[in-house]
Amino acid sequence: MASIRLSVPSKAASGDVIELKALIQYPMESGYRRGSRGEAIARDIITKFECTYDGEVIFKASFGPGVAANPFLSFHTVATKTGTITFKWTHQHGEVWSDSAEIIVT
C-alpha cells in the first residue's frame, strides 16, 4: 500500500556532508475529518521514521495527526564509511515499511 522513493548518493569522499531524501507515498488520515455523510473518518497515520547508517541511528522522527499525506524528509549526515543506509517507517498499528541504499565512501 505504501510506495517509497529514496535519494542517496552512490559515492562520497570520507568526511563529505551528504544529503539524504526519503518520500513515502501513503494517504495519511488525521482522524479529525468527516465523510460526506458526517461519519468520522478513522485515523490512519505513519507514526515513526528512523534512518540508520551501517546499523547506527542517524535520524529519527515521530509523526502526529497533523502530518501531511506522503511525508517527505530531507536531512544531512557525514559520509564515514562504505555501508548501507536504511530508512524505516512504522504505522500506528505496527506495520513497517523499509528500504535501503548502499553508499561507497572513498
Secondary structure as GFF3:
##gff-version 3
##sequence-region A 1 106
A	DSSP	beta_strand	3	7	.	.	.	ID=ss1
A	DSSP	beta_strand	11	12	.	.	.	ID=ss2
A	DSSP	beta_strand	17	25	.	.	.	ID=ss3
A	DSSP	beta_strand	46	53	.	.	.	ID=ss4
A	DSSP	beta_strand	56	62	.	.	.	ID=ss5
A	DSSP	beta_strand	72	78	.	.	.	ID=ss6
A	DSSP	beta_strand	83	91	.	.	.	ID=ss7
A	DSSP	beta_strand	96	105	.	.	.	ID=ss8
###
